[in-house]
Amino acid sequence: MTTFDALAAWQRSPSVELRREPFGALAYDFVTRRLSFLKAPSLVRLVELLGSSSSAAAALDRAGIPDDERERHLVSLAALARTGVITRRVTQEAS
């Protein structure tokens, strides 16, 4: 099993749209036609913050995820990465 790199920059895949629901959200990939369920509003907020955060760890901080819930959210992010809902973001380093 691959370990999720929380220090890397991540984003919601460009082909994935989120539809908020009372339980969290539906994530639909328009390329693969795969439907995924994000079963917690805090996970939805985290995924939304990934693209504007320097890393997944920074997104966890910005989303206000408590320390005792971080491991569970990292496991969820790893699953979302495996299914292509989120992808690594290429960052530009200053020259």
N, C-alpha and C positions, 0 to 999 in steps of 0.2 A: 504494500500500500504506500502510495506517495504521500509525503508530508506536505501539508499546505504551507506555503511561504507567506507568512503574515507580514513580512517586511517588504514584500514586493508590491508594486503598484498594480491594481486590478480595476476592472470596469465591467459594467453589464455589457454583454455581447451586443454589438450593433444590430444584430438580427432579432434580438429578444425585446419584447414589450411586456411590461408589467401591468396587470389590471388589479387594482386594490379590491379586496374583499374583506368582510368582517373578520375572517380568520387570519388574514395576512394578504396574500396576493396569488394570482395565477401568473405564471411566466410562460409565454408562448414564443417559441423560436420559429420565425417565418421561413427559415431555410430548411431546418430538419423536421419541422412540423411537430416538434416535441412539446408537450405541455408538462410543466412542472408546478408543484405547489410549494409556496413559501408559507409555512404554517405558523408564523409568528409576525406580528406587526414590527417587532424590533429587528427581525431579519430583513424585512422589506426596507426599513429605514437604512439599515447597514448597506444593503446592495445599492440603494439610491446614492449613498454617500461615497461609495468606492471610487467613482470616476473623478471626484473632486478632492480626493484625499491622497496624500503622498504614499500611503501604504494601507493594507488592510488593518494593521494595528492602529494607525491614525484614524481610520474610519470607525473602528471600535470605540476609540476615545470620543470622537465627535458624536457618535450615536448614543453615548452615555451607557454603554453596556457594562454592568457591574462585573467586578473581577470574578465572582463565582459563576457567572454565565458565559464568560469568554470562551472557554474550551468548547462548550456546546455550539456556540456560534461559529467557531473556527471549523468544527466538524461539518457543520452545515455549508459553510463556504467551500470546503474541500469537495463536498458532493456537488455543489453547483458548478464548480470548476470542471469536475469530471464529466458533467453532462453538457458543458458548453454554455451554461446560462451566464457565467462570468468568465472573462478571459484576462490574461495578463496585459497590462498596458505598457507600451513602450514609452519611456520617459526620455526627454532630451536633457542631456547634461550641459551645463554652461561651459563654453570654451574658454 
